[in-house]
Amino acid sequence: MGGWALEVGKMALYMTFPVAMFHWFNQPEYFEKWVTETKRQIYPPENKKDREDLNNCIRSIREKRDIELLNALKELEKQEKK
């Protein structure tokens, strides 16, 4: 059939192909580009309007909680005076 030269050639191809693919796909530039794009898809950059809405929501919840705590404190003071 092919003899030893064909077997050596096949073995060289079997060993070279995975190493070459590993080297090609693990280049820092390619990997960094892929990681950056994936990260932007998962965690999009913040929008100022969304951030303001979130802060307003947090502020309103805190104000409601503070009012409830003050009312509870006033009720407690009324009970202690009696």
mmCIF file of the N, C-alpha and C atoms, coordinates in Angstrom:
data_MODEL
# 
_entry.id   MODEL 
# 
loop_
_atom_site.group_PDB 
_atom_site.id 
_atom_site.type_symbol 
_atom_site.label_atom_id 
_atom_site.label_alt_id 
_atom_site.label_comp_id 
_atom_site.label_asym_id 
_atom_site.label_entity_id 
_atom_site.label_seq_id 
_atom_site.pdbx_PDB_ins_code 
_atom_site.Cartn_x 
_atom_site.Cartn_y 
_atom_site.Cartn_z 
_atom_site.occupancy 
_atom_site.B_iso_or_equiv 
_atom_site.pdbx_formal_charge 
_atom_site.auth_seq_id 
_atom_site.auth_comp_id 
_atom_site.auth_asym_id 
_atom_site.auth_atom_id 
_atom_site.pdbx_PDB_model_num 
ATOM 1   N N  . MET A 1 1  ? 0.823   -1.168 0.000  1.00 0.00 ? 1  MET A N  1 
ATOM 2   C CA . MET A 1 1  ? 0.000   0.000  0.000  1.00 0.00 ? 1  MET A CA 1 
ATOM 3   C C  . MET A 1 1  ? 0.882   1.252  0.000  1.00 0.00 ? 1  MET A C  1 
ATOM 4   N N  . GLY A 1 2  ? 0.790   2.065  1.046  1.00 0.00 ? 2  GLY A N  1 
ATOM 5   C CA . GLY A 1 2  ? 1.502   3.334  1.058  1.00 0.00 ? 2  GLY A CA 1 
ATOM 6   C C  . GLY A 1 2  ? 2.884   3.246  1.663  1.00 0.00 ? 2  GLY A C  1 
ATOM 7   N N  . GLY A 1 3  ? 3.063   2.313  2.548  1.00 0.00 ? 3  GLY A N  1 
ATOM 8   C CA . GLY A 1 3  ? 4.354   2.157  3.185  1.00 0.00 ? 3  GLY A CA 1 
ATOM 9   C C  . GLY A 1 3  ? 4.532   3.079  4.376  1.00 0.00 ? 3  GLY A C  1 
ATOM 10  N N  . TRP A 1 4  ? 5.753   3.084  4.846  1.00 0.00 ? 4  TRP A N  1 
ATOM 11  C CA . TRP A 1 4  ? 6.051   3.841  6.050  1.00 0.00 ? 4  TRP A CA 1 
ATOM 12  C C  . TRP A 1 4  ? 5.954   5.354  5.850  1.00 0.00 ? 4  TRP A C  1 
ATOM 13  N N  . ALA A 1 5  ? 6.246   5.848  4.648  1.00 0.00 ? 5  ALA A N  1 
ATOM 14  C CA . ALA A 1 5  ? 6.208   7.294  4.386  1.00 0.00 ? 5  ALA A CA 1 
ATOM 15  C C  . ALA A 1 5  ? 4.767   7.830  4.528  1.00 0.00 ? 5  ALA A C  1 
ATOM 16  N N  . LEU A 1 6  ? 3.801   7.044  4.042  1.00 0.00 ? 6  LEU A N  1 
ATOM 17  C CA . LEU A 1 6  ? 2.401   7.461  4.174  1.00 0.00 ? 6  LEU A CA 1 
ATOM 18  C C  . LEU A 1 6  ? 1.987   7.481  5.652  1.00 0.00 ? 6  LEU A C  1 
ATOM 19  N N  . GLU A 1 7  ? 2.423   6.486  6.391  1.00 0.00 ? 7  GLU A N  1 
ATOM 20  C CA . GLU A 1 7  ? 2.090   6.435  7.817  1.00 0.00 ? 7  GLU A CA 1 
ATOM 21  C C  . GLU A 1 7  ? 2.711   7.610  8.575  1.00 0.00 ? 7  GLU A C  1 
ATOM 22  N N  . VAL A 1 8  ? 3.940   7.957  8.245  1.00 0.00 ? 8  VAL A N  1 
ATOM 23  C CA . VAL A 1 8  ? 4.589   9.101  8.891  1.00 0.00 ? 8  VAL A CA 1 
ATOM 24  C C  . VAL A 1 8  ? 3.851   10.387 8.520  1.00 0.00 ? 8  VAL A C  1 
ATOM 25  N N  . GLY A 1 9  ? 3.443   10.517 7.273  1.00 0.00 ? 9  GLY A N  1 
ATOM 26  C CA . GLY A 1 9  ? 2.698   11.699 6.835  1.00 0.00 ? 9  GLY A CA 1 
ATOM 27  C C  . GLY A 1 9  ? 1.357   11.811 7.543  1.00 0.00 ? 9  GLY A C  1 
ATOM 28  N N  . LYS A 1 10 ? 0.648   10.677 7.651  1.00 0.00 ? 10 LYS A N  1 
ATOM 29  C CA . LYS A 1 10 ? -0.645  10.687 8.358  1.00 0.00 ? 10 LYS A CA 1 
ATOM 30  C C  . LYS A 1 10 ? -0.451  11.049 9.832  1.00 0.00 ? 10 LYS A C  1 
ATOM 31  N N  . MET A 1 11 ? 0.569   10.475 10.455 1.00 0.00 ? 11 MET A N  1 
ATOM 32  C CA . MET A 1 11 ? 0.820   10.769 11.864 1.00 0.00 ? 11 MET A CA 1 
ATOM 33  C C  . MET A 1 11 ? 1.173   12.243 12.049 1.00 0.00 ? 11 MET A C  1 
ATOM 34  N N  . ALA A 1 12 ? 1.961   12.801 11.152 1.00 0.00 ? 12 ALA A N  1 
ATOM 35  C CA . ALA A 1 12 ? 2.302   14.230 11.238 1.00 0.00 ? 12 ALA A CA 1 
ATOM 36  C C  . ALA A 1 12 ? 1.037   15.079 11.098 1.00 0.00 ? 12 ALA A C  1 
ATOM 37  N N  . LEU A 1 13 ? 0.141   14.697 10.191 1.00 0.00 ? 13 LEU A N  1 
ATOM 38  C CA . LEU A 1 13 ? -1.114  15.433 10.024 1.00 0.00 ? 13 LEU A CA 1 
ATOM 39  C C  . LEU A 1 13 ? -1.987  15.294 11.262 1.00 0.00 ? 13 LEU A C  1 
ATOM 40  N N  . TYR A 1 14 ? -2.070  14.099 11.804 1.00 0.00 ? 14 TYR A N  1 
ATOM 41  C CA . TYR A 1 14 ? -2.892  13.880 13.002 1.00 0.00 ? 14 TYR A CA 1 
ATOM 42  C C  . TYR A 1 14 ? -2.388  14.689 14.186 1.00 0.00 ? 14 TYR A C  1 
ATOM 43  N N  . MET A 1 15 ? -1.085  14.886 14.274 1.00 0.00 ? 15 MET A N  1 
ATOM 44  C CA . MET A 1 15 ? -0.533  15.625 15.399 1.00 0.00 ? 15 MET A CA 1 
ATOM 45  C C  . MET A 1 15 ? -0.519  17.133 15.136 1.00 0.00 ? 15 MET A C  1 
ATOM 46  N N  . THR A 1 16 ? -0.317  17.524 13.887 1.00 0.00 ? 16 THR A N  1 
ATOM 47  C CA . THR A 1 16 ? -0.203  18.940 13.561 1.00 0.00 ? 16 THR A CA 1 
ATOM 48  C C  . THR A 1 16 ? -1.550  19.637 13.546 1.00 0.00 ? 16 THR A C  1 
ATOM 49  N N  . PHE A 1 17 ? -2.588  18.990 13.023 1.00 0.00 ? 17 PHE A N  1 
ATOM 50  C CA . PHE A 1 17 ? -3.889  19.634 12.868 1.00 0.00 ? 17 PHE A CA 1 
ATOM 51  C C  . PHE A 1 17 ? -4.469  20.122 14.207 1.00 0.00 ? 17 PHE A C  1 
ATOM 52  N N  . PRO A 1 18 ? -4.563  19.298 15.267 1.00 0.00 ? 18 PRO A N  1 
ATOM 53  C CA . PRO A 1 18 ? -5.106  19.802 16.533 1.00 0.00 ? 18 PRO A CA 1 
ATOM 54  C C  . PRO A 1 18 ? -4.246  20.909 17.154 1.00 0.00 ? 18 PRO A C  1 
ATOM 55  N N  . VAL A 1 19 ? -2.943  20.781 17.048 1.00 0.00 ? 19 VAL A N  1 
ATOM 56  C CA . VAL A 1 19 ? -2.060  21.805 17.609 1.00 0.00 ? 19 VAL A CA 1 
ATOM 57  C C  . VAL A 1 19 ? -2.227  23.112 16.849 1.00 0.00 ? 19 VAL A C  1 
ATOM 58  N N  . ALA A 1 20 ? -2.330  23.039 15.525 1.00 0.00 ? 20 ALA A N  1 
ATOM 59  C CA . ALA A 1 20 ? -2.513  24.247 14.720 1.00 0.00 ? 20 ALA A CA 1 
ATOM 60  C C  . ALA A 1 20 ? -3.858  24.897 15.027 1.00 0.00 ? 20 ALA A C  1 
ATOM 61  N N  . MET A 1 21 ? -4.914  24.109 15.165 1.00 0.00 ? 21 MET A N  1 
ATOM 62  C CA . MET A 1 21 ? -6.231  24.671 15.484 1.00 0.00 ? 21 MET A CA 1 
ATOM 63  C C  . MET A 1 21 ? -6.227  25.297 16.883 1.00 0.00 ? 21 MET A C  1 
ATOM 64  N N  . PHE A 1 22 ? -5.575  24.644 17.831 1.00 0.00 ? 22 PHE A N  1 
ATOM 65  C CA . PHE A 1 22 ? -5.466  25.199 19.175 1.00 0.00 ? 22 PHE A CA 1 
ATOM 66  C C  . PHE A 1 22 ? -4.742  26.538 19.127 1.00 0.00 ? 22 PHE A C  1 
ATOM 67  N N  . HIS A 1 23 ? -3.645  26.586 18.384 1.00 0.00 ? 23 HIS A N  1 
ATOM 68  C CA . HIS A 1 23 ? -2.878  27.826 18.268 1.00 0.00 ? 23 HIS A CA 1 
ATOM 69  C C  . HIS A 1 23 ? -3.704  28.907 17.573 1.00 0.00 ? 23 HIS A C  1 
ATOM 70  N N  . TRP A 1 24 ? -4.408  28.577 16.518 1.00 0.00 ? 24 TRP A N  1 
ATOM 71  C CA . TRP A 1 24 ? -5.189  29.551 15.748 1.00 0.00 ? 24 TRP A CA 1 
ATOM 72  C C  . TRP A 1 24 ? -6.324  30.152 16.586 1.00 0.00 ? 24 TRP A C  1 
ATOM 73  N N  . PHE A 1 25 ? -7.082  29.314 17.264 1.00 0.00 ? 25 PHE A N  1 
ATOM 74  C CA . PHE A 1 25 ? -8.260  29.789 17.987 1.00 0.00 ? 25 PHE A CA 1 
ATOM 75  C C  . PHE A 1 25 ? -7.955  30.342 19.373 1.00 0.00 ? 25 PHE A C  1 
ATOM 76  N N  . ASN A 1 26 ? -6.757  30.163 19.865 1.00 0.00 ? 26 ASN A N  1 
ATOM 77  C CA . ASN A 1 26 ? -6.410  30.696 21.178 1.00 0.00 ? 26 ASN A CA 1 
ATOM 78  C C  . ASN A 1 26 ? -5.451  31.874 21.099 1.00 0.00 ? 26 ASN A C  1 
ATOM 79  N N  . GLN A 1 27 ? -5.502  32.592 20.007 1.00 0.00 ? 27 GLN A N  1 
ATOM 80  C CA . GLN A 1 27 ? -4.729  33.820 19.899 1.00 0.00 ? 27 GLN A CA 1 
ATOM 81  C C  . GLN A 1 27 ? -5.333  34.851 20.851 1.00 0.00 ? 27 GLN A C  1 
ATOM 82  N N  . PRO A 1 28 ? -4.529  35.607 21.573 1.00 0.00 ? 28 PRO A N  1 
ATOM 83  C CA . PRO A 1 28 ? -5.078  36.572 22.532 1.00 0.00 ? 28 PRO A CA 1 
ATOM 84  C C  . PRO A 1 28 ? -6.035  37.574 21.904 1.00 0.00 ? 28 PRO A C  1 
ATOM 85  N N  . GLU A 1 29 ? -5.745  38.063 20.699 1.00 0.00 ? 29 GLU A N  1 
ATOM 86  C CA . GLU A 1 29 ? -6.618  39.042 20.063 1.00 0.00 ? 29 GLU A CA 1 
ATOM 87  C C  . GLU A 1 29 ? -7.989  38.442 19.775 1.00 0.00 ? 29 GLU A C  1 
ATOM 88  N N  . TYR A 1 30 ? -7.995  37.233 19.238 1.00 0.00 ? 30 TYR A N  1 
ATOM 89  C CA . TYR A 1 30 ? -9.258  36.569 18.908 1.00 0.00 ? 30 TYR A CA 1 
ATOM 90  C C  . TYR A 1 30 ? -10.053 36.285 20.182 1.00 0.00 ? 30 TYR A C  1 
ATOM 91  N N  . PHE A 1 31 ? -9.375  35.771 21.194 1.00 0.00 ? 31 PHE A N  1 
ATOM 92  C CA . PHE A 1 31 ? -10.038 35.425 22.443 1.00 0.00 ? 31 PHE A CA 1 
ATOM 93  C C  . PHE A 1 31 ? -10.564 36.668 23.136 1.00 0.00 ? 31 PHE A C  1 
ATOM 94  N N  . GLU A 1 32 ? -9.775  37.749 23.166 1.00 0.00 ? 32 GLU A N  1 
ATOM 95  C CA . GLU A 1 32 ? -10.204 38.988 23.809 1.00 0.00 ? 32 GLU A CA 1 
ATOM 96  C C  . GLU A 1 32 ? -11.413 39.570 23.092 1.00 0.00 ? 32 GLU A C  1 
ATOM 97  N N  . LYS A 1 33 ? -11.403 39.535 21.773 1.00 0.00 ? 33 LYS A N  1 
ATOM 98  C CA . LYS A 1 33 ? -12.535 40.034 20.994 1.00 0.00 ? 33 LYS A CA 1 
ATOM 99  C C  . LYS A 1 33 ? -13.793 39.228 21.323 1.00 0.00 ? 33 LYS A C  1 
ATOM 100 N N  . TRP A 1 34 ? -13.682 37.915 21.368 1.00 0.00 ? 34 TRP A N  1 
ATOM 101 C CA . TRP A 1 34 ? -14.823 37.056 21.648 1.00 0.00 ? 34 TRP A CA 1 
ATOM 102 C C  . TRP A 1 34 ? -15.357 37.290 23.063 1.00 0.00 ? 34 TRP A C  1 
ATOM 103 N N  . VAL A 1 35 ? -14.459 37.394 24.038 1.00 0.00 ? 35 VAL A N  1 
ATOM 104 C CA . VAL A 1 35 ? -14.869 37.615 25.424 1.00 0.00 ? 35 VAL A CA 1 
ATOM 105 C C  . VAL A 1 35 ? -15.555 38.971 25.564 1.00 0.00 ? 35 VAL A C  1 
ATOM 106 N N  . THR A 1 36 ? -14.995 39.993 24.929 1.00 0.00 ? 36 THR A N  1 
ATOM 107 C CA . THR A 1 36 ? -15.581 41.338 25.017 1.00 0.00 ? 36 THR A CA 1 
ATOM 108 C C  . THR A 1 36 ? -16.972 41.363 24.413 1.00 0.00 ? 36 THR A C  1 
ATOM 109 N N  . GLU A 1 37 ? -17.151 40.763 23.247 1.00 0.00 ? 37 GLU A N  1 
ATOM 110 C CA . GLU A 1 37 ? -18.468 40.744 22.608 1.00 0.00 ? 37 GLU A CA 1 
ATOM 111 C C  . GLU A 1 37 ? -19.482 39.967 23.444 1.00 0.00 ? 37 GLU A C  1 
ATOM 112 N N  . THR A 1 38 ? -19.076 38.837 23.969 1.00 0.00 ? 38 THR A N  1 
ATOM 113 C CA . THR A 1 38 ? -19.973 38.031 24.784 1.00 0.00 ? 38 THR A CA 1 
ATOM 114 C C  . THR A 1 38 ? -20.366 38.774 26.058 1.00 0.00 ? 38 THR A C  1 
ATOM 115 N N  . LYS A 1 39 ? -19.403 39.423 26.681 1.00 0.00 ? 39 LYS A N  1 
ATOM 116 C CA . LYS A 1 39 ? -19.680 40.171 27.913 1.00 0.00 ? 39 LYS A CA 1 
ATOM 117 C C  . LYS A 1 39 ? -20.643 41.324 27.636 1.00 0.00 ? 39 LYS A C  1 
ATOM 118 N N  . ARG A 1 40 ? -20.490 41.990 26.502 1.00 0.00 ? 40 ARG A N  1 
ATOM 119 C CA . ARG A 1 40 ? -21.399 43.091 26.155 1.00 0.00 ? 40 ARG A CA 1 
ATOM 120 C C  . ARG A 1 40 ? -22.806 42.589 25.870 1.00 0.00 ? 40 ARG A C  1 
ATOM 121 N N  . GLN A 1 41 ? -22.919 41.382 25.333 1.00 0.00 ? 41 GLN A N  1 
ATOM 122 C CA . GLN A 1 41 ? -24.249 40.814 25.092 1.00 0.00 ? 41 GLN A CA 1 
ATOM 123 C C  . GLN A 1 41 ? -24.930 40.458 26.404 1.00 0.00 ? 41 GLN A C  1 
ATOM 124 N N  . ILE A 1 42 ? -24.167 39.908 27.334 1.00 0.00 ? 42 ILE A N  1 
ATOM 125 C CA . ILE A 1 42 ? -24.746 39.482 28.607 1.00 0.00 ? 42 ILE A CA 1 
ATOM 126 C C  . ILE A 1 42 ? -25.000 40.686 29.512 1.00 0.00 ? 42 ILE A C  1 
ATOM 127 N N  . TYR A 1 43 ? -24.025 41.589 29.600 1.00 0.00 ? 43 TYR A N  1 
ATOM 128 C CA . TYR A 1 43 ? -24.132 42.770 30.453 1.00 0.00 ? 43 TYR A CA 1 
ATOM 129 C C  . TYR A 1 43 ? -23.992 44.023 29.588 1.00 0.00 ? 43 TYR A C  1 
ATOM 130 N N  . PRO A 1 44 ? -25.087 44.499 29.009 1.00 0.00 ? 44 PRO A N  1 
ATOM 131 C CA . PRO A 1 44 ? -24.984 45.699 28.156 1.00 0.00 ? 44 PRO A CA 1 
ATOM 132 C C  . PRO A 1 44 ? -24.570 46.913 28.977 1.00 0.00 ? 44 PRO A C  1 
ATOM 133 N N  . PRO A 1 45 ? -23.948 47.892 28.326 1.00 0.00 ? 45 PRO A N  1 
ATOM 134 C CA . PRO A 1 45 ? -23.540 49.096 29.046 1.00 0.00 ? 45 PRO A CA 1 
ATOM 135 C C  . PRO A 1 45 ? -24.746 49.791 29.678 1.00 0.00 ? 45 PRO A C  1 
ATOM 136 N N  . GLU A 1 46 ? -24.497 50.442 30.810 1.00 0.00 ? 46 GLU A N  1 
ATOM 137 C CA . GLU A 1 46 ? -25.587 51.089 31.535 1.00 0.00 ? 46 GLU A CA 1 
ATOM 138 C C  . GLU A 1 46 ? -26.085 52.315 30.777 1.00 0.00 ? 46 GLU A C  1 
ATOM 139 N N  . ASN A 1 47 ? -27.376 52.522 30.877 1.00 0.00 ? 47 ASN A N  1 
ATOM 140 C CA . ASN A 1 47 ? -28.018 53.666 30.282 1.00 0.00 ? 47 ASN A CA 1 
ATOM 141 C C  . ASN A 1 47 ? -28.286 54.672 31.402 1.00 0.00 ? 47 ASN A C  1 
ATOM 142 N N  . LYS A 1 48 ? -28.029 55.967 31.159 1.00 0.00 ? 48 LYS A N  1 
ATOM 143 C CA . LYS A 1 48 ? -28.206 56.972 32.214 1.00 0.00 ? 48 LYS A CA 1 
ATOM 144 C C  . LYS A 1 48 ? -29.650 57.027 32.681 1.00 0.00 ? 48 LYS A C  1 
ATOM 145 N N  . LYS A 1 49 ? -30.604 56.933 31.765 1.00 0.00 ? 49 LYS A N  1 
ATOM 146 C CA . LYS A 1 49 ? -32.010 57.003 32.137 1.00 0.00 ? 49 LYS A CA 1 
ATOM 147 C C  . LYS A 1 49 ? -32.401 55.810 33.009 1.00 0.00 ? 49 LYS A C  1 
ATOM 148 N N  . ASP A 1 50 ? -31.939 54.633 32.646 1.00 0.00 ? 50 ASP A N  1 
ATOM 149 C CA . ASP A 1 50 ? -32.244 53.454 33.457 1.00 0.00 ? 50 ASP A CA 1 
ATOM 150 C C  . ASP A 1 50 ? -31.643 53.582 34.846 1.00 0.00 ? 50 ASP A C  1 
ATOM 151 N N  . ARG A 1 51 ? -30.432 54.109 34.920 1.00 0.00 ? 51 ARG A N  1 
ATOM 152 C CA . ARG A 1 51 ? -29.771 54.281 36.210 1.00 0.00 ? 51 ARG A CA 1 
ATOM 153 C C  . ARG A 1 51 ? -30.528 55.293 37.078 1.00 0.00 ? 51 ARG A C  1 
ATOM 154 N N  . GLU A 1 52 ? -30.980 56.398 36.455 1.00 0.00 ? 52 GLU A N  1 
ATOM 155 C CA . GLU A 1 52 ? -31.755 57.394 37.195 1.00 0.00 ? 52 GLU A CA 1 
ATOM 156 C C  . GLU A 1 52 ? -33.079 56.805 37.687 1.00 0.00 ? 52 GLU A C  1 
ATOM 157 N N  . ASP A 1 53 ? -33.746 56.024 36.837 1.00 0.00 ? 53 ASP A N  1 
ATOM 158 C CA . ASP A 1 53 ? -35.003 55.388 37.242 1.00 0.00 ? 53 ASP A CA 1 
ATOM 159 C C  . ASP A 1 53 ? -34.779 54.455 38.426 1.00 0.00 ? 53 ASP A C  1 
ATOM 160 N N  . LEU A 1 54 ? -33.694 53.698 38.371 1.00 0.00 ? 54 LEU A N  1 
ATOM 161 C CA . LEU A 1 54 ? -33.376 52.785 39.468 1.00 0.00 ? 54 LEU A CA 1 
ATOM 162 C C  . LEU A 1 54 ? -33.112 53.554 40.757 1.00 0.00 ? 54 LEU A C  1 
ATOM 163 N N  . ASN A 1 55 ? -32.341 54.631 40.666 1.00 0.00 ? 55 ASN A N  1 
ATOM 164 C CA . ASN A 1 55 ? -32.058 55.445 41.860 1.00 0.00 ? 55 ASN A CA 1 
ATOM 165 C C  . ASN A 1 55 ? -33.330 56.078 42.410 1.00 0.00 ? 55 ASN A C  1 
ATOM 166 N N  . ASN A 1 56 ? -34.223 56.557 41.538 1.00 0.00 ? 56 ASN A N  1 
ATOM 167 C CA . ASN A 1 56 ? -35.493 57.133 41.988 1.00 0.00 ? 56 ASN A CA 1 
ATOM 168 C C  . ASN A 1 56 ? -36.357 56.092 42.686 1.00 0.00 ? 56 ASN A C  1 
ATOM 169 N N  . CYS A 1 57 ? -36.374 54.898 42.148 1.00 0.00 ? 57 CYS A N  1 
ATOM 170 C CA . CYS A 1 57 ? -37.148 53.813 42.763 1.00 0.00 ? 57 CYS A CA 1 
ATOM 171 C C  . CYS A 1 57 ? -36.591 53.483 44.150 1.00 0.00 ? 57 CYS A C  1 
ATOM 172 N N  . ILE A 1 58 ? -35.284 53.374 44.254 1.00 0.00 ? 58 ILE A N  1 
ATOM 173 C CA . ILE A 1 58 ? -34.651 53.082 45.547 1.00 0.00 ? 58 ILE A CA 1 
ATOM 174 C C  . ILE A 1 58 ? -34.955 54.198 46.536 1.00 0.00 ? 58 ILE A C  1 
ATOM 175 N N  . ARG A 1 59 ? -34.863 55.444 46.083 1.00 0.00 ? 59 ARG A N  1 
ATOM 176 C CA . ARG A 1 59 ? -35.139 56.587 46.965 1.00 0.00 ? 59 ARG A CA 1 
ATOM 177 C C  . ARG A 1 59 ? -36.585 56.561 47.452 1.00 0.00 ? 59 ARG A C  1 
ATOM 178 N N  . SER A 1 60 ? -37.530 56.288 46.557 1.00 0.00 ? 60 SER A N  1 
ATOM 179 C CA . SER A 1 60 ? -38.939 56.273 46.971 1.00 0.00 ? 60 SER A CA 1 
ATOM 180 C C  . SER A 1 60 ? -39.218 55.138 47.955 1.00 0.00 ? 60 SER A C  1 
ATOM 181 N N  . ILE A 1 61 ? -38.621 53.984 47.755 1.00 0.00 ? 61 ILE A N  1 
ATOM 182 C CA . ILE A 1 61 ? -38.805 52.868 48.688 1.00 0.00 ? 61 ILE A CA 1 
ATOM 183 C C  . ILE A 1 61 ? -38.231 53.231 50.060 1.00 0.00 ? 61 ILE A C  1 
ATOM 184 N N  . ARG A 1 62 ? -37.066 53.848 50.070 1.00 0.00 ? 62 ARG A N  1 
ATOM 185 C CA . ARG A 1 62 ? -36.458 54.250 51.345 1.00 0.00 ? 62 ARG A CA 1 
ATOM 186 C C  . ARG A 1 62 ? -37.309 55.297 52.058 1.00 0.00 ? 62 ARG A C  1 
ATOM 187 N N  . GLU A 1 63 ? -37.860 56.256 51.296 1.00 0.00 ? 63 GLU A N  1 
ATOM 188 C CA . GLU A 1 63 ? -38.718 57.274 51.909 1.00 0.00 ? 63 GLU A CA 1 
ATOM 189 C C  . GLU A 1 63 ? -39.965 56.645 52.521 1.00 0.00 ? 63 GLU A C  1 
ATOM 190 N N  . LYS A 1 64 ? -40.576 55.697 51.820 1.00 0.00 ? 64 LYS A N  1 
ATOM 191 C CA . LYS A 1 64 ? -41.755 55.016 52.354 1.00 0.00 ? 64 LYS A CA 1 
ATOM 192 C C  . LYS A 1 64 ? -41.405 54.256 53.632 1.00 0.00 ? 64 LYS A C  1 
ATOM 193 N N  . ARG A 1 65 ? -40.282 53.583 53.620 1.00 0.00 ? 65 ARG A N  1 
ATOM 194 C CA . ARG A 1 65 ? -39.853 52.828 54.800 1.00 0.00 ? 65 ARG A CA 1 
ATOM 195 C C  . ARG A 1 65 ? -39.579 53.778 55.967 1.00 0.00 ? 65 ARG A C  1 
ATOM 196 N N  . ASP A 1 66 ? -38.925 54.902 55.676 1.00 0.00 ? 66 ASP A N  1 
ATOM 197 C CA . ASP A 1 66 ? -38.646 55.875 56.741 1.00 0.00 ? 66 ASP A CA 1 
ATOM 198 C C  . ASP A 1 66 ? -39.938 56.422 57.331 1.00 0.00 ? 66 ASP A C  1 
ATOM 199 N N  . ILE A 1 67 ? -40.915 56.730 56.497 1.00 0.00 ? 67 ILE A N  1 
ATOM 200 C CA . ILE A 1 67 ? -42.206 57.228 56.983 1.00 0.00 ? 67 ILE A CA 1 
ATOM 201 C C  . ILE A 1 67 ? -42.884 56.180 57.856 1.00 0.00 ? 67 ILE A C  1 
ATOM 202 N N  . GLU A 1 68 ? -42.860 54.929 57.425 1.00 0.00 ? 68 GLU A N  1 
ATOM 203 C CA . GLU A 1 68 ? -43.461 53.854 58.217 1.00 0.00 ? 68 GLU A CA 1 
ATOM 204 C C  . GLU A 1 68 ? -42.754 53.708 59.558 1.00 0.00 ? 68 GLU A C  1 
ATOM 205 N N  . LEU A 1 69 ? -41.431 53.800 59.564 1.00 0.00 ? 69 LEU A N  1 
ATOM 206 C CA . LEU A 1 69 ? -40.684 53.689 60.820 1.00 0.00 ? 69 LEU A CA 1 
ATOM 207 C C  . LEU A 1 69 ? -40.990 54.860 61.747 1.00 0.00 ? 69 LEU A C  1 
ATOM 208 N N  . LEU A 1 70 ? -41.099 56.061 61.194 1.00 0.00 ? 70 LEU A N  1 
ATOM 209 C CA . LEU A 1 70 ? -41.435 57.223 62.022 1.00 0.00 ? 70 LEU A CA 1 
ATOM 210 C C  . LEU A 1 70 ? -42.834 57.090 62.613 1.00 0.00 ? 70 LEU A C  1 
ATOM 211 N N  . ASN A 1 71 ? -43.788 56.622 61.812 1.00 0.00 ? 71 ASN A N  1 
ATOM 212 C CA . ASN A 1 71 ? -45.144 56.414 62.317 1.00 0.00 ? 71 ASN A CA 1 
ATOM 213 C C  . ASN A 1 71 ? -45.168 55.360 63.423 1.00 0.00 ? 71 ASN A C  1 
ATOM 214 N N  . ALA A 1 72 ? -44.412 54.290 63.228 1.00 0.00 ? 72 ALA A N  1 
ATOM 215 C CA . ALA A 1 72 ? -44.349 53.246 64.251 1.00 0.00 ? 72 ALA A CA 1 
ATOM 216 C C  . ALA A 1 72 ? -43.715 53.792 65.532 1.00 0.00 ? 72 ALA A C  1 
ATOM 217 N N  . LEU A 1 73 ? -42.709 54.640 65.374 1.00 0.00 ? 73 LEU A N  1 
ATOM 218 C CA . LEU A 1 73 ? -42.056 55.238 66.542 1.00 0.00 ? 73 LEU A CA 1 
ATOM 219 C C  . LEU A 1 73 ? -43.021 56.167 67.279 1.00 0.00 ? 73 LEU A C  1 
ATOM 220 N N  . LYS A 1 74 ? -43.799 56.941 66.538 1.00 0.00 ? 74 LYS A N  1 
ATOM 221 C CA . LYS A 1 74 ? -44.785 57.824 67.163 1.00 0.00 ? 74 LYS A CA 1 
ATOM 222 C C  . LYS A 1 74 ? -45.839 57.016 67.919 1.00 0.00 ? 74 LYS A C  1 
ATOM 223 N N  . GLU A 1 75 ? -46.286 55.924 67.333 1.00 0.00 ? 75 GLU A N  1 
ATOM 224 C CA . GLU A 1 75 ? -47.258 55.052 68.002 1.00 0.00 ? 75 GLU A CA 1 
ATOM 225 C C  . GLU A 1 75 ? -46.667 54.475 69.279 1.00 0.00 ? 75 GLU A C  1 
ATOM 226 N N  . LEU A 1 76 ? -45.414 54.089 69.227 1.00 0.00 ? 76 LEU A N  1 
ATOM 227 C CA . LEU A 1 76 ? -44.747 53.541 70.409 1.00 0.00 ? 76 LEU A CA 1 
ATOM 228 C C  . LEU A 1 76 ? -44.635 54.594 71.509 1.00 0.00 ? 76 LEU A C  1 
ATOM 229 N N  . GLU A 1 77 ? -44.325 55.818 71.136 1.00 0.00 ? 77 GLU A N  1 
ATOM 230 C CA . GLU A 1 77 ? -44.234 56.897 72.118 1.00 0.00 ? 77 GLU A CA 1 
ATOM 231 C C  . GLU A 1 77 ? -45.602 57.178 72.744 1.00 0.00 ? 77 GLU A C  1 
ATOM 232 N N  . LYS A 1 78 ? -46.672 57.124 71.957 1.00 0.00 ? 78 LYS A N  1 
ATOM 233 C CA . LYS A 1 78 ? -48.035 57.337 72.483 1.00 0.00 ? 78 LYS A CA 1 
ATOM 234 C C  . LYS A 1 78 ? -48.399 56.242 73.485 1.00 0.00 ? 78 LYS A C  1 
ATOM 235 N N  . GLN A 1 79 ? -48.011 55.020 73.176 1.00 0.00 ? 79 GLN A N  1 
ATOM 236 C CA . GLN A 1 79 ? -48.322 53.907 74.070 1.00 0.00 ? 79 GLN A CA 1 
ATOM 237 C C  . GLN A 1 79 ? -47.552 54.028 75.388 1.00 0.00 ? 79 GLN A C  1 
ATOM 238 N N  . GLU A 1 80 ? -46.307 54.511 75.317 1.00 0.00 ? 80 GLU A N  1 
ATOM 239 C CA . GLU A 1 80 ? -45.507 54.650 76.524 1.00 0.00 ? 80 GLU A CA 1 
ATOM 240 C C  . GLU A 1 80 ? -46.032 55.766 77.427 1.00 0.00 ? 80 GLU A C  1 
ATOM 241 N N  . LYS A 1 81 ? -46.620 56.818 76.861 1.00 0.00 ? 81 LYS A N  1 
ATOM 242 C CA . LYS A 1 81 ? -47.151 57.934 77.639 1.00 0.00 ? 81 LYS A CA 1 
ATOM 243 C C  . LYS A 1 81 ? -48.392 57.529 78.413 1.00 0.00 ? 81 LYS A C  1 
ATOM 244 N N  . LYS A 1 82 ? -49.114 56.559 77.945 1.00 0.00 ? 82 LYS A N  1 
ATOM 245 C CA . LYS A 1 82 ? -50.356 56.140 78.614 1.00 0.00 ? 82 LYS A CA 1 
ATOM 246 C C  . LYS A 1 82 ? -50.096 55.366 79.845 1.00 0.00 ? 82 LYS A C  1 
# 
